[in-house]
Amino acid sequence: MSKTTLDSLASAGLLFLPARIAKDARNRRIFELWLACHTQQEIAEAVGLTEEGVRLVTQETASLPKLGKSDKAAAEHATGFDPYADPLPSG
């Protein structure tokens, strides 16, 4: 690939797209674990970040005005969340 092509991809933000997708997926997983009431330590161990890193991600993603409609509903527990429900129903 030529330098001009790499420069064009970088300036369009496409060169780092796979890394951005991986980071977005990691942050979504952090948010899902946070919604499930896992501790920052548990989340950090699960995703390979420090507790401070998890705190920063949850602080950013938990900003309800910035969330999408379905994530906001989940964060507000408007999706039928039952803290006493069996997480692994038999059946």
C-alpha positions as CSV (number, residue, x, y, z in Angstrom):
1,M,0.0,0.0,0.0
2,S,1.4,3.4,-0.9
3,K,2.1,6.2,1.6
4,T,-0.6,8.3,-0.1
5,T,-3.2,5.6,0.3
6,L,-2.2,5.2,4.0
7,D,-2.4,8.9,4.5
8,S,-5.8,9.0,2.9
9,L,-7.1,6.2,5.1
10,A,-5.7,7.8,8.2
11,S,-7.2,11.2,7.4
12,A,-10.6,9.6,6.8
13,G,-10.3,7.9,10.2
14,L,-10.5,4.4,8.5
15,L,-7.0,3.2,9.4
16,F,-7.9,2.8,13.0
17,L,-11.5,1.5,12.5
18,P,-10.8,-2.1,13.8
19,A,-9.3,-0.7,17.0
20,R,-12.3,1.7,17.4
21,I,-14.7,-1.2,16.9
22,A,-12.9,-3.3,19.5
23,K,-12.9,-0.4,22.0
24,D,-16.6,0.2,21.4
25,A,-17.3,-3.5,22.0
26,R,-15.2,-3.5,25.2
27,N,-17.0,-0.4,26.5
28,R,-20.4,-1.9,25.7
29,R,-19.4,-5.0,27.6
30,I,-18.3,-2.8,30.6
31,F,-21.7,-1.0,30.5
32,E,-23.6,-4.3,30.4
33,L,-21.7,-5.7,33.4
34,W,-22.2,-2.4,35.2
35,L,-26.0,-2.6,34.5
36,A,-25.9,-6.1,35.9
37,C,-24.5,-4.6,39.2
38,H,-21.0,-6.1,39.0
39,T,-18.3,-4.3,40.9
40,Q,-15.7,-2.2,39.2
41,Q,-13.1,-4.8,40.3
42,E,-15.1,-7.6,38.8
43,I,-15.6,-5.7,35.5
44,A,-11.9,-4.7,35.4
45,E,-10.8,-8.4,35.7
46,A,-13.3,-9.4,33.1
47,V,-12.2,-6.9,30.4
48,G,-8.6,-6.5,31.3
49,L,-8.6,-2.9,32.5
50,T,-7.7,-1.2,35.7
51,E,-10.6,-0.2,38.1
52,E,-9.8,3.4,37.2
53,G,-10.2,2.6,33.5
54,V,-13.6,1.0,34.2
55,R,-14.6,4.0,36.3
56,L,-13.9,6.3,33.5
57,V,-15.8,4.2,30.9
58,T,-18.8,3.8,33.2
59,Q,-18.8,7.5,34.1
60,E,-18.9,8.3,30.4
61,T,-21.4,5.7,29.3
62,A,-23.7,6.2,32.2
63,S,-24.4,9.7,31.2
64,L,-28.1,9.1,30.4
65,P,-28.7,12.0,28.1
66,K,-26.0,10.6,25.8
67,L,-27.3,7.1,25.7
68,G,-29.4,5.6,22.8
69,K,-33.0,4.9,23.5
70,S,-32.6,1.1,24.3
71,D,-29.5,1.6,26.5
72,K,-31.2,4.5,28.3
73,A,-34.3,2.3,29.0
74,A,-32.0,-0.5,30.4
75,A,-30.1,2.0,32.5
76,E,-33.3,3.3,34.0
77,H,-34.4,-0.3,34.5
78,A,-37.5,0.3,32.3
79,T,-37.0,-3.0,30.5
80,G,-38.5,-5.2,33.1
81,F,-35.4,-5.6,35.3
82,D,-36.1,-7.7,38.3
83,P,-33.2,-7.8,40.8
84,Y,-34.7,-10.9,42.4
85,A,-35.2,-12.9,39.3
86,D,-33.2,-16.1,38.9
87,P,-30.4,-15.2,36.3
88,L,-30.3,-18.9,35.2
89,P,-33.9,-20.1,35.1
90,S,-34.2,-23.9,35.0
91,G,-36.1,-25.4,32.4
